[in-house]
């Protein structure tokens, strides 16, 4: 029997995988109503930490790829089923889980693929540690090559999203990008460093790459009124960087770095932030609706961190999951016709204390604390109101790639 095309293969696995995710999420809400995270799952279900981590990730995955990437084998799924029953999970839920894992096992057998192959087809991954090491080396080599090619680079970029309730049942967002160790390696044209817009895409499922493009100039504005070059935050930006960054009217007000290289190029730091109001609904407008925040890699970066912090009054239907992809079109069609190519994601989202300084900014601890203060103030709140934090860090992310965090919207306020 010949193997089916990959698109068809993914479609066939979508239903049982989505059912596994739905059952585990529903079961967690009854068995662990006030807890979250893999450790809580391990303690409550009395399973080992790897299996608990996989079950947690499946429950909170935002798409098929996220589920397949962490899918345990048949024995692992059977152990999870037994653990659910032992923990007192509703019998109907256990029956649904059993039916889904049985259907999944049958499909794997019929398709003639193992879980690793399925992961490579559907999730862009599913490989072993050796493959991941090779991929990490390739990304490192590519980042160094892009630095030399474009003559620009940065040590780190930390993107902070703060989500808070807004007016009319909508969500407001503050977005920061703090870039550290930015420098020009050789003379070149101005480089775009700030494009004041973010994508926040609520919809059914993860959807495509197209979502509403929200501009801070039209809704919300800069975080610090009176700063000379909004949305740059002057107090968090090196003076030398401010002197080299200027707005371009022809490019809609985006900010460009005009500095030239020197014999010993100095590494600079700068930060910019925006407040956007009413970016999307706080409560799901339709079943299984998700919110997706996307952030693109703008220049060669050694380490990129995305952190998402939820205000205590923002409901959500799941913890965030991660996606990593690139959008290319060899024939130059408009973006609405592009299909994202999923990249293998070697790291996962971690739960973090919102006020803890990201490792990438260990040398700038005061800067991160100030980001939180400014962001909370712009949202009419204080840093302590942001209770749940989630973080994804990727080393040597490829140019033109996009990192995304996605979560299920809550069915009720």
C-alpha positions in Angstrom: 0.0 0.0 0.0 1.4 3.4 -1.0 1.7 6.2 1.6 -0.9 9.0 1.2 0.2 12.5 0.4 1.3 14.5 3.4 -1.6 17.0 3.3 -4.1 14.1 3.3 -2.1 12.3 6.0 -2.3 15.4 8.3 -6.0 15.7 7.7 -6.6 12.1 8.6 -4.7 12.5 11.9 -6.3 15.8 12.8 -9.6 14.5 14.3 -8.2 11.9 16.8 -5.3 14.2 17.8 -7.7 17.1 18.4 -9.9 14.8 20.5 -6.9 13.7 22.7 -6.2 17.4 23.2 -9.8 18.3 24.0 -10.2 15.4 26.5 -7.0 16.1 28.3 -7.8 19.8 28.7 -11.3 19.1 29.9 -10.0 16.5 32.4 -7.4 18.9 33.7 -10.1 21.5 34.5 -11.9 19.0 36.7 -8.9 17.3 38.2 -6.6 20.4 38.6 -9.0 23.4 38.6 -6.5 25.8 40.3 -3.2 24.4 39.0 -1.3 24.3 35.7 2.0 23.3 34.3 3.6 19.8 33.8 4.7 19.4 37.4 1.1 19.7 38.6 0.1 17.1 36.0 2.8 14.7 37.2 1.8 15.1 40.9 -2.0 14.8 40.3 -1.8 11.9 37.8 1.1 10.2 39.4 3.0 9.7 36.2 6.7 10.4 35.4 7.8 14.0 34.4 8.3 13.2 30.7 4.9 11.7 30.2 3.3 14.5 32.3 5.1 17.1 30.2 3.8 15.4 27.0 0.2 15.2 28.3 0.3 18.9 29.3 1.6 20.0 26.0 -1.0 17.9 24.1 -3.8 19.5 26.2 -2.6 23.1 25.5 -1.4 22.6 21.9 -2.8 25.2 19.5 -2.6 23.0 16.3 -2.0 19.5 15.0 1.7 20.1 14.7 2.0 21.0 18.4 0.2 17.8 19.3 2.2 15.5 17.1 5.5 17.0 18.1 5.1 15.7 21.7 2.9 12.6 21.1 3.9 9.7 23.2 3.8 6.1 22.0 0.9 3.7 22.4 2.2 2.5 25.8 2.5 6.1 27.0 -1.1 7.0 25.9 -2.3 3.9 27.7 -0.6 4.9 30.9 -2.2 8.4 30.6 -5.6 6.8 30.2 -5.1 4.6 33.3 -3.8 7.6 35.3 -6.9 9.6 34.4 -9.2 6.8 35.6 -7.2 6.4 38.8 -7.4 10.1 39.5 -11.2 10.0 39.3 -11.7 11.4 35.8 -15.2 11.2 34.5 -15.9 7.8 32.9 -17.3 9.4 29.7 -14.0 11.4 29.3 -11.9 8.3 29.8 -14.0 6.5 27.1 -13.5 9.4 24.7 -9.7 9.3 25.3 -9.7 5.5 24.7 -11.6 5.9 21.5 -9.2 8.6 20.2 -6.0 6.8 21.1 -7.4 3.6 19.5 -8.3 5.5 16.3 -4.8 7.1 16.3 -3.1 3.7 16.6 -5.2 2.3 13.7 -4.3 5.3 11.5 -0.6 5.0 12.2 -0.7 1.3 11.3 -2.7 1.9 8.1 -0.5 4.8 7.0 2.6 2.7 7.5 4.5 5.5 9.3 6.1 5.7 12.7 5.7 8.6 15.1 9.0 10.2 14.0 8.0 10.2 10.3 4.6 11.5 11.2 6.2 14.3 13.2 8.5 15.2 10.3 5.6 15.4 7.9 3.1 17.2 10.0 5.1 19.1 12.6 8.4 19.8 10.9 10.2 17.9 13.6 9.9 14.6 15.5 13.6 13.9 15.1 16.2 12.8 17.6 18.9 14.7 19.6 21.5 14.3 16.9 19.2 15.9 14.3 18.5 18.7 16.6 22.2 19.3 17.2 22.9 19.4 13.5 20.0 21.8 13.0 21.3 24.1 15.8 24.8 24.1 14.1 23.2 25.0 10.8 21.2 27.8 12.3 24.3 29.2 14.0 26.3 29.0 10.7 23.4 30.7 8.9 23.1 33.5 11.5 26.9 34.2 11.2 26.6 34.2 7.4 23.7 36.6 7.4 25.6 38.9 9.8 28.4 39.1 7.4 26.2 39.4 4.4 24.0 42.2 5.7 26.6 43.7 8.0 24.3 44.0 11.0 23.6 41.8 14.0 22.4 41.8 17.6 23.1 39.6 20.7 19.5 39.4 21.9 16.0 40.6 21.3 13.4 40.3 24.0 9.8 40.8 22.9 7.3 41.3 25.8 3.6 41.2 25.3 1.3 42.3 28.1 -2.4 41.4 27.7 -5.1 43.2 29.7 -8.9 43.6 29.6 -10.0 46.6 27.5 -13.3 48.2 26.8 -16.3 46.4 25.2 -15.1 42.9 25.9 -11.9 43.4 23.9 -8.2 43.0 24.8 -5.6 45.7 25.0 -2.0 44.8 24.4 1.4 46.5 25.2 4.3 45.3 23.1 7.9 45.9 23.9 11.0 44.9 21.9 14.3 45.4 23.8 17.3 44.8 21.6 20.7 44.3 23.2 24.2 44.2 21.6 23.1 45.7 18.3 25.9 46.8 15.9 26.8 47.4 12.3 29.8 45.3 11.1 30.5 47.3 7.9 29.1 50.3 6.0 25.7 49.8 4.5 22.3 51.3 3.8 19.9 52.3 6.6 18.4 49.3 8.3 14.8 49.1 9.4 14.7 48.4 13.2 11.2 49.5 14.2 8.0 48.8 12.3 5.2 49.9 14.6 2.7 47.1 14.1 1.8 43.7 15.5 -0.4 40.8 14.4 -3.1 39.6 16.7 -5.3 37.1 15.0 -8.3 35.7 16.8 -10.1 33.0 14.8 -11.1 29.3 14.6 -8.0 27.2 14.8 -4.5 28.5 14.0 -5.5 29.6 10.5 -3.1 31.0 8.0 -0.5 33.7 8.4 -2.9 36.5 7.6 -4.4 38.4 10.5 -5.4 41.9 11.4 -2.4 44.2 11.3 -2.7 46.7 14.2 -0.8 50.0 14.1 -0.1 51.8 17.3 -0.4 55.2 15.6 -4.1 54.5 14.9 -4.9 52.9 18.2 -3.2 53.5 21.5 0.0 55.3 20.6 3.5 55.3 22.1 4.0 54.3 25.7 5.8 57.4 26.8 4.2 60.6 25.5 6.7 63.3 24.7 9.6 60.9 23.9 11.4 62.4 20.9 11.2 59.4 18.6 8.1 57.3 19.4 7.8 54.4 19.7 11.4 54.4 21.0 11.6 54.5 24.8 14.3 57.1 25.4 15.2 56.1 28.9 15.8 52.4 27.8 17.8 53.4 24.7 21.5 54.1 24.5 22.2 57.7 23.5 24.5 56.5 20.7 21.6 54.4 19.4 19.1 57.3 19.5 21.5 59.4 17.5 21.6 56.8 14.8 17.9 56.0 14.6 15.6 58.2 12.5 12.1 58.0 11.2 11.4 57.6 7.5 8.2 59.4 6.3 8.4 57.6 3.0 8.2 54.3 4.9 5.2 55.3 7.0 7.2 56.5 9.9 9.2 53.3 10.5 12.5 53.9 12.2 15.8 53.1 10.5 19.4 52.7 11.9 21.8 55.0 10.0 24.9 54.4 12.0 28.1 53.4 10.3 30.6 50.7 11.3 33.9 51.6 13.0 37.2 49.8 13.5 35.7 48.5 16.7 31.9 48.5 16.3 30.2 49.4 19.5 27.3 47.2 20.6 24.2 49.3 21.4 20.9 48.8 23.1 17.5 50.2 22.3 13.9 49.6 23.2 10.6 50.5 21.7 7.0 49.9 22.9 3.4 50.4 21.8 0.0 50.3 23.3 -2.7 48.9 21.1 -6.4 49.0 22.2 -9.2 46.6 21.2 -7.0 44.2 19.3 -9.4 41.2 19.6 -12.0 39.6 21.8 -11.3 38.4 25.3 -14.0 35.6 24.9 -14.2 33.2 22.1 -16.5 34.4 19.3 -16.9 30.8 18.1 -16.0 27.3 19.4 -12.3 26.5 19.5 -11.3 30.1 18.7 -7.7 31.0 19.3 -5.7 34.1 19.6 -2.3 34.2 17.8 0.5 36.7 18.4 3.2 36.7 15.8 6.7 38.3 15.8 9.2 38.3 12.9 12.9 38.1 13.0 14.1 41.4 11.6 17.9 40.9 11.5 20.5 38.3 12.5 20.0 37.7 16.3 21.9 35.3 18.5 18.9 34.7 20.8 15.3 35.8 20.6 12.9 35.6 23.5 9.1 36.1 23.4 7.4 36.6 26.7 3.6 36.8 27.2 2.1 38.1 30.4 -1.6 37.9 31.2 -3.5 40.3 33.5 -5.3 38.4 36.3 -8.7 39.5 34.8 -8.0 38.1 31.4 -9.7 34.7 30.9 -8.2 32.1 28.6 -9.1 28.6 27.4 -5.6 27.2 27.6 -2.0 28.0 28.2 -0.1 29.3 25.2 1.7 27.0 22.7 4.4 27.9 20.2 4.8 27.8 16.5 7.8 28.6 14.4 7.6 29.1 10.6 8.7 31.0 7.6 6.7 32.6 4.8 8.3 32.5 1.3 6.8 32.7 -2.1 9.2 32.0 -5.0 6.9 33.5 -7.6 6.3 36.8 -5.7 2.6 36.5 -5.0 1.0 38.7 -2.4 1.2 37.7 1.2 -2.4 36.6 1.3 -1.5 33.7 -1.0 1.5 32.5 1.0 1.5 29.2 2.9 3.7 29.1 6.0 6.4 26.5 6.0 6.7 25.1 9.5 10.1 24.9 11.0 11.2 22.4 13.6 10.9 24.0 17.0 13.7 22.8 19.3 12.4 24.6 22.4 9.0 24.9 24.1 7.2 27.5 26.1 8.0 27.7 29.8 5.8 29.1 32.5 7.6 32.0 34.2 7.1 34.5 36.9 6.2 37.7 35.0 8.5 39.9 37.0 11.6 37.7 36.6 14.2 39.2 34.3 14.7 37.1 31.2 18.1 35.5 31.0 18.9 37.3 27.8 18.7 40.6 29.7 20.7 39.5 32.7 23.0 42.5 32.2 20.0 44.9 32.0 17.8 43.8 34.9 16.6 47.4 35.6 15.6 47.7 32.0 13.2 44.8 32.1 11.6 45.9 35.4 11.1 49.4 33.8 9.4 47.8 30.8 6.9 46.1 33.1 6.2 49.3 35.0 5.7 51.3 31.8 3.5 48.6 30.2 1.3 48.1 33.2 0.9 51.9 33.6 -0.1 52.2 29.9 -2.8 49.5 30.5 -4.1 51.2 33.7 -2.6 48.6 36.0 0.5 47.7 38.0 3.1 44.9 37.4 1.6 42.8 40.3 -1.7 42.5 38.3 0.1 40.3 35.7 0.0 36.9 37.3 0.7 34.4 34.5 3.8 34.5 32.4 5.0 32.3 29.5 8.3 32.4 27.6 9.8 31.0 24.5 13.5 31.4 23.6 15.0 30.4 20.3 18.7 30.4 19.6 19.9 31.7 16.2 16.4 32.1 14.7 16.7 32.3 10.9 16.1 35.6 9.1 12.5 35.9 7.8 11.2 33.4 10.3 8.3 34.1 12.5 7.7 33.0 16.1 4.1 32.8 17.3 2.3 32.2 20.6 -1.2 30.9 20.4 -3.8 30.1 23.0 -7.5 29.1 23.1 -9.8 31.9 24.0 -12.0 31.3 26.9 -15.6 30.3 26.3 -16.8 32.7 29.0 -15.6 35.7 30.9 
